[in-house]
Amino acid sequence: MDIGNRLKQIRIHKGLSGEALELLSGVSQSTISRIELNKTSPSIATLEQLCNALEINIRDLLDDEELSPEIIKLISISKKLNKKDLIRFNELINKFNEFIEQLNSWR
């Protein structure tokens, strides 16, 4: 199951509307909706906000996906970054995702 579907499943299971999750997390309802519909990939910072509001761990959100030790290490490192470095880290991940999407579109 992908992140968007898992987020929606957990939100509904906890009895929260998109609006309620917005109030608890500080993430806009439109962003939550786009994530749940898999129209955007959330940054690590956004995932942390959502997970904190849902009182879950990021791994709970990625429950059905196998996380390599390298990914777990990256998540752990990202939690220790200051805001400026976290923004740079997220930008790097977003650029990498764009690159992968571009490669996939050529296939």
C-alpha positions as CSV (number, residue, x, y, z in Angstrom):
1,M,0.0,0.0,0.0
2,D,1.3,3.4,-0.9
3,I,1.8,6.3,1.6
4,G,-1.3,8.2,0.4
5,N,-3.7,5.3,0.9
6,R,-2.0,4.4,4.2
7,L,-2.3,8.0,5.5
8,K,-6.0,8.1,4.6
9,Q,-6.6,4.7,6.2
10,I,-5.0,5.7,9.5
11,R,-6.7,9.1,9.5
12,I,-10.1,7.5,9.0
13,H,-9.3,4.8,11.5
14,K,-8.6,7.5,14.1
15,G,-11.9,9.2,13.2
16,L,-10.3,12.3,11.8
17,S,-11.5,14.4,8.9
18,G,-9.0,16.1,6.6
19,E,-9.9,19.4,8.3
20,A,-9.2,18.0,11.8
21,L,-5.9,16.6,10.7
22,E,-5.0,20.0,9.3
23,L,-5.7,21.6,12.6
24,L,-3.7,19.0,14.5
25,S,-0.7,18.9,12.1
26,G,-0.5,22.4,10.6
27,V,-0.5,20.7,7.1
28,S,-3.1,22.2,4.8
29,Q,-6.2,20.1,4.0
30,S,-5.4,20.5,0.3
31,T,-1.9,19.1,0.8
32,I,-3.3,16.2,2.9
33,S,-5.8,15.5,0.1
34,R,-3.1,15.6,-2.6
35,I,-0.9,13.2,-0.5
36,E,-3.9,10.8,0.0
37,L,-4.7,10.9,-3.7
38,N,-1.0,10.2,-4.5
39,K,-0.8,13.5,-6.5
40,T,2.2,14.7,-4.5
41,S,5.0,13.1,-2.4
42,P,5.3,14.6,1.1
43,S,8.6,15.9,2.4
44,I,10.0,14.3,5.5
45,A,9.1,17.4,7.5
46,T,5.5,17.1,6.3
47,L,5.4,13.4,7.1
48,E,6.7,14.1,10.6
49,Q,4.0,16.7,11.1
50,L,1.3,14.3,10.0
51,C,2.7,11.4,12.0
52,N,3.0,13.6,15.2
53,A,-0.7,14.6,14.7
54,L,-1.8,11.0,14.2
55,E,0.4,9.9,17.1
56,I,2.2,7.4,15.0
57,N,5.8,6.7,13.9
58,I,6.9,7.3,10.3
59,R,7.5,3.5,10.0
60,D,3.8,3.0,10.9
61,L,2.9,5.1,7.8
62,L,5.2,3.0,5.7
63,D,4.1,-0.2,7.3
64,D,3.6,-2.3,4.2
65,E,6.8,-1.2,2.6
66,E,10.2,-2.8,3.3
67,L,12.6,-0.2,4.5
68,S,16.2,-0.8,3.9
69,P,18.7,0.0,6.6
70,E,19.9,2.9,4.5
71,I,16.5,4.5,4.4
72,I,16.0,4.0,8.1
73,K,19.4,5.7,8.6
74,L,18.4,8.6,6.4
75,I,15.2,9.1,8.4
76,S,17.1,9.0,11.6
77,I,19.7,11.5,10.3
78,S,17.0,13.9,9.0
79,K,15.5,14.2,12.4
80,K,18.8,15.6,13.7
81,L,19.1,18.3,11.0
82,N,18.5,22.0,11.7
83,K,15.7,23.6,9.8
84,K,18.0,25.1,7.1
85,D,19.6,21.7,6.4
86,L,16.3,19.9,6.6
87,I,15.0,22.2,3.8
88,R,18.1,21.4,1.7
89,F,17.7,17.7,2.4
90,N,14.0,17.8,1.3
91,E,14.9,19.8,-1.8
92,L,17.5,17.1,-2.7
93,I,15.0,14.4,-2.3
94,N,12.4,16.3,-4.4
95,K,14.9,16.7,-7.2
96,F,15.8,13.0,-7.0
97,N,12.1,12.2,-7.2
98,E,11.7,14.4,-10.2
99,F,14.7,12.8,-11.9
100,I,13.2,9.3,-11.3
101,E,9.8,10.4,-12.6
102,Q,11.6,11.8,-15.7
103,L,13.4,8.5,-16.2
104,N,10.2,6.5,-15.9
105,S,8.4,8.7,-18.4
106,W,11.1,7.8,-21.0
107,R,10.3,4.1,-20.7
